[in-house]
Protein backbone atom coordinates (compact mmCIF):
# COMPACT_ATOMS: atom_id res chain seq x y z
CA UNK A 1 0.00 0.00 0.00
CA UNK A 2 1.28 3.45 -0.97
CA UNK A 3 0.55 6.14 1.65
CA UNK A 4 0.90 9.92 1.62
CA UNK A 5 1.19 11.25 5.17
CA UNK A 6 0.08 14.80 6.04
CA UNK A 7 0.87 16.46 9.37
CA UNK A 8 2.61 19.31 11.11
CA UNK A 9 3.30 19.24 14.89
CA UNK A 10 4.98 16.81 17.27
CA UNK A 11 1.60 15.13 17.86
CA UNK A 12 1.76 13.68 14.33
CA UNK A 13 5.29 12.25 14.49
CA UNK A 14 4.48 8.99 16.37
CA UNK A 15 1.87 8.16 13.73
CA UNK A 16 4.36 8.66 10.90
CA UNK A 17 6.98 6.62 12.73
CA UNK A 18 4.70 3.67 13.48
CA UNK A 19 3.70 3.33 9.83
CA UNK A 20 7.36 3.28 8.80
CA UNK A 21 8.26 0.83 11.54
CA UNK A 22 5.57 -1.50 10.23
CA UNK A 23 7.01 -1.32 6.72
CA UNK A 24 4.34 0.73 5.03
CA UNK A 25 5.49 2.63 1.96
CA UNK A 26 5.30 6.38 2.57
CA UNK A 27 5.55 7.82 -0.91
CA UNK A 28 5.52 11.39 0.37
CA UNK A 29 5.02 13.64 3.36
CA UNK A 30 3.03 16.89 3.20
CA UNK A 31 3.55 19.57 5.83
CA UNK A 32 3.37 23.35 6.22
CA UNK A 33 5.91 25.75 4.70
CA UNK A 34 8.83 26.87 6.87
CA UNK A 35 8.22 30.09 8.77
CA UNK A 36 10.04 32.62 10.91
CA UNK A 37 9.76 31.90 14.63
CA UNK A 38 10.61 33.64 17.90
CA UNK A 39 12.13 37.03 18.59
CA UNK A 40 15.05 36.42 16.27
CA UNK A 41 12.67 35.39 13.46
CA UNK A 42 14.84 32.41 12.63
CA UNK A 43 13.39 30.02 10.09
CA UNK A 44 11.67 27.11 11.81
CA UNK A 45 10.55 23.82 10.37
CA UNK A 46 7.68 21.61 11.49
CA UNK A 47 8.24 18.52 13.61
CA UNK A 48 6.89 16.39 10.76
CA UNK A 49 9.34 17.91 8.30
CA UNK A 50 12.18 17.15 10.69
CA UNK A 51 11.04 13.54 10.94
CA UNK A 52 10.68 13.27 7.15
CA UNK A 53 14.20 14.59 6.59
CA UNK A 54 15.60 12.10 9.11
CA UNK A 55 13.93 9.27 7.15
CA UNK A 56 14.84 10.72 3.71
CA UNK A 57 11.19 10.86 2.67
CA UNK A 58 9.91 12.92 -0.29
CA UNK A 59 8.49 16.19 1.06
CA UNK A 60 5.88 18.68 -0.15
CA UNK A 61 5.22 22.05 1.56
CA UNK A 62 2.41 23.77 -0.31
CA UNK A 63 1.28 27.32 0.39
CA UNK A 64 -2.06 26.62 -1.28
CA UNK A 65 -3.65 23.18 -1.19
CA UNK A 66 -5.68 23.88 -4.36
CA UNK A 67 -2.72 25.11 -6.40
CA UNK A 68 -2.36 23.12 -9.65
CA UNK A 69 1.36 22.54 -9.06
CA UNK A 70 0.73 20.97 -5.65
CA UNK A 71 -2.13 18.82 -6.94
CA UNK A 72 0.07 17.63 -9.77
CA UNK A 73 2.93 16.80 -7.39
CA UNK A 74 0.53 14.99 -5.06
CA UNK A 75 -0.89 12.90 -7.89
CA UNK A 76 2.63 11.96 -8.96
CA UNK A 77 3.12 10.31 -5.56
CA UNK A 78 0.34 7.89 -6.60
CA UNK A 79 -1.09 7.28 -3.11
CA UNK A 80 -3.55 4.49 -2.40
CA UNK A 81 -4.44 6.16 0.91
CA UNK A 82 -3.90 9.55 2.55
CA UNK A 83 -3.31 9.66 6.32
CA UNK A 84 -3.81 13.04 8.03
CA UNK A 85 -2.72 13.89 11.58
CA UNK A 86 -2.92 17.51 12.80
CA UNK A 87 -2.54 19.20 9.43
CA UNK A 88 -4.91 21.61 7.69
CA UNK A 89 -8.46 21.52 6.35
CA UNK A 90 -8.21 19.63 3.06
CA UNK A 91 -10.27 20.56 -0.01
CA UNK A 92 -12.12 17.80 -1.92
CA UNK A 93 -9.48 17.94 -4.65
CA UNK A 94 -7.01 16.57 -2.12
CA UNK A 95 -8.93 14.20 0.14
CA UNK A 96 -10.67 12.48 -2.81
CA UNK A 97 -7.45 11.91 -4.75
CA UNK A 98 -6.46 8.52 -3.29
CA UNK A 99 -8.56 5.47 -4.35
CA UNK A 100 -8.94 4.25 -0.74
CA UNK A 101 -9.75 7.73 0.58
CA UNK A 102 -8.25 9.95 3.26
CA UNK A 103 -8.68 9.60 7.00
CA UNK A 104 -7.79 11.86 9.90
CA UNK A 105 -6.73 11.24 13.50
CA UNK A 106 -8.57 13.53 15.95
CA UNK A 107 -7.70 13.88 19.64
CA UNK A 108 -11.19 13.36 21.07
CA UNK A 109 -14.03 10.87 21.09
CA UNK A 110 -15.96 12.33 18.20
CA UNK A 111 -18.51 13.80 17.90
CA UNK A 112 -17.43 15.37 21.21
CA UNK A 113 -14.97 18.24 20.92
CA UNK A 114 -14.94 18.92 17.22
CA UNK A 115 -12.46 21.69 16.46
CA UNK A 116 -8.89 22.87 16.80
CA UNK A 117 -8.34 22.39 20.55
CA UNK A 118 -9.98 19.14 21.69
CA UNK A 119 -7.36 18.25 24.31
CA UNK A 120 -7.61 21.63 26.02
CA UNK A 121 -11.41 21.66 26.03
CA UNK A 122 -11.78 18.15 27.44
CA UNK A 123 -9.83 19.23 30.53
CA UNK A 124 -11.44 22.68 30.71
CA UNK A 125 -14.80 20.96 30.86
CA UNK A 126 -13.68 18.66 33.66
CA UNK A 127 -13.90 15.46 31.62
CA UNK A 128 -12.56 12.32 33.29
CA UNK A 129 -12.15 10.48 29.99
CA UNK A 130 -11.21 11.34 26.43
CA UNK A 131 -9.57 9.52 23.55
CA UNK A 132 -8.75 9.51 19.86
CA UNK A 133 -10.79 8.90 16.72
CA UNK A 134 -9.96 8.07 13.13
CA UNK A 135 -12.54 9.09 10.55
CA UNK A 136 -12.87 9.52 6.79
CA UNK A 137 -12.62 13.13 5.64
CA UNK A 138 -15.51 14.93 4.02
CA UNK A 139 -16.43 18.54 3.26
CA UNK A 140 -17.41 19.50 6.83
CA UNK A 141 -14.62 19.57 9.42
CA UNK A 142 -14.52 16.67 11.91
CA UNK A 143 -17.86 15.20 10.82
CA UNK A 144 -16.84 12.22 8.68
CA UNK A 145 -17.70 8.58 9.35
CA UNK A 146 -15.83 7.10 12.31
CA UNK A 147 -13.41 4.23 11.71
CA UNK A 148 -11.84 3.47 15.11
CA UNK A 149 -11.72 4.99 18.59
CA UNK A 150 -9.65 4.43 21.72
CA UNK A 151 -10.47 5.74 25.20
CA UNK A 152 -8.08 7.16 27.78
CA UNK A 153 -8.61 8.29 31.38
CA UNK A 154 -7.74 11.87 32.33
CA UNK A 155 -5.98 12.20 35.69
CA UNK A 156 -7.37 14.77 38.16
CA UNK A 157 -4.15 16.82 38.00
CA UNK A 158 -3.11 15.99 34.44
CA UNK A 159 -2.27 18.95 32.21
CA UNK A 160 -3.10 19.38 28.55
CA UNK A 161 0.57 18.90 27.69
CA UNK A 162 0.79 15.62 29.56
CA UNK A 163 -2.44 14.35 28.01
CA UNK A 164 -1.25 15.46 24.56
CA UNK A 165 1.79 13.19 24.77
CA UNK A 166 -0.26 10.17 25.85
CA UNK A 167 -2.85 10.72 23.12
CA UNK A 168 -0.12 11.01 20.47
CA UNK A 169 1.11 7.52 21.34
CA UNK A 170 -2.37 5.98 21.62
CA UNK A 171 -3.33 7.74 18.40
CA UNK A 172 -0.38 6.23 16.54
CA UNK A 173 -1.59 2.73 17.44
CA UNK A 174 -5.09 3.57 16.21
CA UNK A 175 -3.69 5.00 12.96
CA UNK A 176 -1.82 1.72 12.38
CA UNK A 177 -4.93 -0.36 13.14
CA UNK A 178 -7.01 1.81 10.83
CA UNK A 179 -4.57 1.44 7.95
CA UNK A 180 -4.57 -2.34 8.40
CA UNK A 181 -8.38 -2.50 8.36
CA UNK A 182 -8.58 -0.40 5.19
CA UNK A 183 -5.84 -2.48 3.57
CA UNK A 184 -7.72 -5.73 4.32
CA UNK A 185 -11.05 -4.29 3.23
CA UNK A 186 -12.46 -4.73 6.73
CA UNK A 187 -13.07 -1.08 7.67
CA UNK A 188 -16.64 -0.47 8.84
CA UNK A 189 -17.17 3.30 9.04
CA UNK A 190 -20.17 4.51 11.02
CA UNK A 191 -21.78 7.96 10.89
CA UNK A 192 -21.41 10.42 13.75
CA UNK A 193 -24.45 11.51 15.75
CA UNK A 194 -24.49 15.28 15.21
CA UNK A 195 -26.89 15.69 18.14
CA UNK A 196 -24.04 14.71 20.49
CA UNK A 197 -21.51 17.13 19.01
CA UNK A 198 -19.67 19.65 21.19
CA UNK A 199 -17.29 22.38 19.96
CA UNK A 200 -13.59 22.76 20.71
CA UNK A 201 -12.61 26.04 19.04
CA UNK A 202 -9.11 27.47 18.97
CA UNK A 203 -8.18 29.32 22.16
CA UNK A 204 -6.80 32.84 22.07
CA UNK A 205 -5.06 34.91 24.74
CA UNK A 206 -8.26 36.71 25.70
CA UNK A 207 -9.90 33.35 26.41
CA UNK A 208 -7.21 32.37 28.91
CA UNK A 209 -7.64 34.91 31.73
CA UNK A 210 -8.43 33.19 35.02
CA UNK A 211 -11.78 34.05 36.59
CA UNK A 212 -11.15 33.67 40.32
CA UNK A 213 -14.86 33.92 41.10
CA UNK A 214 -15.30 30.26 40.21
CA UNK A 215 -15.02 27.11 42.30
CA UNK A 216 -11.53 25.89 43.15
CA UNK A 217 -12.14 22.82 40.94
CA UNK A 218 -13.10 25.02 37.98
CA UNK A 219 -9.98 27.17 38.42
CA UNK A 220 -7.81 24.05 38.74
CA UNK A 221 -9.28 22.55 35.54
CA UNK A 222 -8.88 25.88 33.74
CA UNK A 223 -5.18 26.12 34.59
CA UNK A 224 -4.29 22.54 33.71
CA UNK A 225 -6.43 22.64 30.57
CA UNK A 226 -4.33 25.53 29.24
CA UNK A 227 -0.92 24.25 30.41
CA UNK A 228 1.57 24.64 28.87
CA UNK A 229 -0.10 26.33 25.91
CA UNK A 230 -1.65 28.80 25.43
CA UNK A 231 -1.31 29.30 29.21
CA UNK A 232 -3.78 30.57 31.82
CA UNK A 233 -2.99 34.06 33.07
CA UNK A 234 -3.96 36.64 35.64
CA UNK A 235 -2.90 40.19 36.52
CA UNK A 236 -1.07 41.33 39.63
CA UNK A 237 -0.34 45.04 40.06
CA UNK A 238 -0.57 45.49 36.29
CA UNK A 239 1.79 42.62 35.49
CA UNK A 240 0.72 39.55 33.56
CA UNK A 241 1.40 36.34 35.46
CA UNK A 242 0.93 32.95 33.83
CA UNK A 243 0.02 30.01 36.04
CA UNK A 244 0.90 26.53 34.78
CA UNK A 245 0.20 24.23 37.69
CA UNK A 246 -2.07 24.31 40.73
CA UNK A 247 -3.16 21.91 43.46
CA UNK A 248 -6.36 21.29 45.35
CA UNK A 249 -4.37 19.70 48.18
CA UNK A 250 -4.53 22.88 50.21
CA UNK A 251 -4.79 23.20 54.01
CA UNK A 252 -8.24 24.41 54.92
CA UNK A 253 -8.82 28.05 54.06
CA UNK A 254 -12.30 29.37 54.64
CA UNK A 255 -14.20 31.05 51.86
CA UNK A 256 -15.10 34.64 52.47
CA UNK A 257 -12.30 36.85 51.16
CA UNK A 258 -12.72 38.31 47.70
CA UNK A 259 -11.80 35.75 45.01
CA UNK A 260 -8.23 36.30 43.82
CA UNK A 261 -7.05 37.38 47.28
CA UNK A 262 -3.74 36.00 48.55
CA UNK A 263 -4.66 33.81 51.52
CA UNK A 264 -1.11 32.72 52.30
CA UNK A 265 2.33 33.33 50.77
CA UNK A 266 5.00 32.00 53.11
CA UNK A 267 6.25 28.49 52.30
CA UNK A 268 3.40 28.06 49.84
CA UNK A 269 1.30 30.37 47.68
CA UNK A 270 -2.46 30.15 48.14
CA UNK A 271 -5.18 32.17 46.40
CA UNK A 272 -8.84 32.48 47.29
CA UNK A 273 -11.55 31.22 44.93
CA UNK A 274 -15.33 31.32 45.23
CA UNK A 275 -15.55 28.33 47.56
CA UNK A 276 -12.12 28.01 49.21
CA UNK A 277 -8.52 28.31 48.17
CA UNK A 278 -6.12 26.79 45.68
CA UNK A 279 -2.35 26.29 45.86
CA UNK A 280 -0.25 27.83 43.10
CA UNK A 281 2.67 25.56 42.17
CA UNK A 282 4.26 26.90 38.99
CA UNK A 283 4.18 30.42 37.54
CA UNK A 284 5.85 32.78 35.10
CA UNK A 285 6.06 36.54 35.00
CA UNK A 286 5.77 37.69 31.39
CA UNK A 287 9.20 37.93 29.79
CA UNK A 288 10.82 35.62 32.35
CA UNK A 289 11.19 31.87 32.73
CA UNK A 290 8.75 29.48 34.35
CA UNK A 291 9.55 28.62 37.94
CA UNK A 292 8.17 26.93 41.06
CA UNK A 293 5.95 29.23 43.10
CA UNK A 294 8.32 29.13 46.08
CA UNK A 295 11.14 30.49 43.93
CA UNK A 296 8.79 33.09 42.46
CA UNK A 297 7.92 34.34 45.96
CA UNK A 298 11.59 34.89 46.79
CA UNK A 299 11.95 37.41 43.99
CA UNK A 300 8.48 38.90 43.78
CA UNK A 301 6.93 40.89 46.60
CA UNK A 302 3.51 39.49 47.48
CA UNK A 303 1.65 39.83 50.78
CA UNK A 304 -1.40 38.23 52.31
CA UNK A 305 -4.45 40.24 51.32
CA UNK A 306 -3.02 41.28 47.92
CA UNK A 307 -5.35 40.76 44.99
CA UNK A 308 -4.90 38.94 41.70
CA UNK A 309 -7.41 39.51 38.95
N, C-alpha and C positions, 0 to 999 in steps of 0.2 A: 504493500500500500504506500502510495506517495502522499505525503502530508506537507502542507504549508502551515507554518505556525506563526500566529500573530500575537504580539504582546509588547508590553513596555516595562513595568516596574519589577522589583524584586519578587513580588508575589507570583509572577508568571514563570520565573526561572525553574523552580522544581518541576513544573509540568513539562517544560521543554526537555529538561534533563532525563526525566523518567521515560519519555518516549525514545530518546536516543539510547538509554541504557537497555531498553527492551528491543533494540535493533529495528526500530521503525525508520523508514527513509524520510528524512526531512529535506525536501527539495529546495526549500527556501524559508527564510525568516523575514517577517515584515514588522517593523517597529517605527517609532516616531523619528523625525529628523533630529539631528544634534542641535542643542541650543545653549546659549550663554547662561551660566548659573552663578549665583553668589555675588558678593560685592565686587570681586575682581572680574566678573563676567567672563570667566574662563569657559571654554566650550566643554559641555558635559554630554555624555552619551548615556543611553538608557541601559538598565541592568540587562535587558534581553539582548541588546546589541553586544554588550560585553561578553555574554555567554555565547552568542553566535560566533563572535570572532575567535574565542578560545577553542571552539569546535570546528572552525574553518567552514562555516555554513554560508551559502549564498544569502545575501542580505539586500532587502529593499527598504528604503526610507522615504515614502512618498509624502509630499506636501498636501496633495489633493488625491483622495481615494477614487475620484471619478475621472482623473486625468487619463487620456488615451494612452500615454506612454506607460503609466503604471499598470493599467489594465492589460496592455500588451505584454509587459514584463511578467505579470502574474500568470497570464495564460501560458507563457513559455515555460513556466515551472511545472505545468501539467499535473496539478494536484488532483488526487482522487477525493481528498477530504481537507477541509480547512478547520484548524483548531484555534480558537480565540480565547486568550486569557488576559483580561485587563488591558484592552487596547482601545479602540475608538468605535463609534457607531459606524457600522458598515452599510454602504448602499447596496441595493439589490444586485447591481452589476458585479459586486464582489462576492457576496455571500451565496449567490446562485451559480457561481462559476464552476465549482467542483461537482462532479457527478453524484457523489455521496453526501453533498451538502456541507454546511458549516455549523459547528456547535460552539457554544461559549460556556466557560466556567464562571459561575457567579457565587459570591461569598455570602449566600444566605439560603434559607429554605424557601425558595420561590413558591407561591407569589408574594411571600412576606419580604419586605425591604427591597423593592425594586428601586434601582437608582445607583448613584455614584458612590455612596458611602454606607453600604450595608453593615459593615463591621462596626463602625461608630454608632449607628442608630440602634443596633441590637442591644448594645450596652447602655446607651442613653435611655432606652425604654425599659431597662431593668430586666431584660430577658435572661432566663437561666439556661437557655439552649439556643443554639443556632446551627449552622452547617454550610454545606456547599451544594450547588446544583449545576448539572450540565443540561443544556437545552438547545434545540435547533434554533437558529436565528431566523427572524422574520422582520417585517417592516417596522413593527412597534417594539421599542426597547424593552428587553427583559420579559417579554410575554410569550415567547415561543414554547413549543411542546417540550415537556420535561423528559429527559432521558434517565438520569440517575441522580440520587441524592445521598448524602451522608450527614449524620447528626453529630454534634459535638457539644458537650456541656461547657457553660461559661462559669468560671470561678467567681466567687463573690467579690474578690479584690482584683480580678484579672483586668488588665488594661487592653485597649484596642490594639496596641502594638504587639502585645503578647499573644492575643487571640489571632491576629493577622498571621503570625508565623506558624501557628498550629494549623490554621485553615489552609495555608499555602501547601503544607505537606499532605494533609488529608485530600485537598483538592487535586493534587498531582495523581494520587492513587485513583481517584474517581475519573480523571481524564483518561488514564490508561485503561480502566475498565470500560469506559464509554467507547474508546477507539476499538477495543477488541470486540464489543458487541456489534458495532457497525460493520466491522470487517467480516464477522461471521454471519451477518444478516439477521441477527437476533435482537436488534434494538427495538424496543416497544415504546415509542414516545406517547405521552399522555398530555392532554391539554391542561393548562392552568385554570384554576377557578378565580376569575377576576374579582369575584365578590370578596375574596379573602386577601386581596392585595393591599399592601401598605407601602408608603413611599420612603425612600432613603436618599433625599436630595443632597447634593454637594454642600458642605459646610463652609461658611465664610467667617472671617474674623468677627464680624458683628454678631454672629450666632453663638459665639463661644464665651461671652461674658457670664460669669457665675452670678446667679441670682441667689443671694444668701437667705432670702425669705422663702425657702423651701425646706422640706424635711432633710435631716442629715443623710438619709439614704439617697434622696434625689440628688443632693450635692455630690455625694460620693460617686454615684453612677455617672453624673455629668463629667466629673474630672477624669475618671478612668476611661470613659467613652471617647474622650478627646485627647488622650495621652498615647503617644507623644505628639501626634499631629491631628488637627491644627493647633491644639493646646488650649485648655481652659484658662481664662485670665480674669483678673480683678484689678481694681485700682486702689492704691494706698498713697495718700498725700500727693496725688497727681501722677504717680508713677505706675506704669503697667507691670504687674506681677503675674507671671504664669505659674500655675500650680499643676504638677504632673502626677502627684501621688498623695492620697489621703488614707485615713484609717478611721473605722468606726469603733476601734478598740480604745475608747477614751474613758478615763476615770469620770465618774458622774459629775456632770455640770448641769445645773438646773436651767431650764428655759426661762426666759424673762428679759434678758438684755436684748437690745436691738440686734437683729440678725446682721452678721458681719463684724460684730464686736470681738475684740481680742479678749478671750476669757482667761488665758494663761500663756505666758511666753518666757518661761524659765528654762527648764531642761527640755520641755517640749513646747509646741506651738499649737494652740487650740483656738478655734474660731466658733462663734455662736451661729447656730442656724435657727430655723423656726421652732424646732422641737428638741433642742439640746445642743451639743457641740460636736465638732469633728476635728481630728488631729491632722495637721498639715505635715507631710513627710518630705516632700521634694518640691523645690520652687526654683524660679529663675527671674531675676530682674532683667527687664528688656535691655539687650545689648551686652549681657554678661552670661556666664555659663550656668548650667543647671547645677544645683547643689542640694545636699540634705538640709532640712529646715534648721537643724541645730547650728550648722555652719553659717547659714543665712542670718540667723539671729545674732551671731557674733559680730557681723559687719554691718548690720542694718538696725537702726534704733527703732524698736517697737515696744510699746508699753501696754499693760492691761488697760482695757477701756478704749484703746484706739479702734478706729473703724475702717474696715475694708468695704469697698462697694463698687 
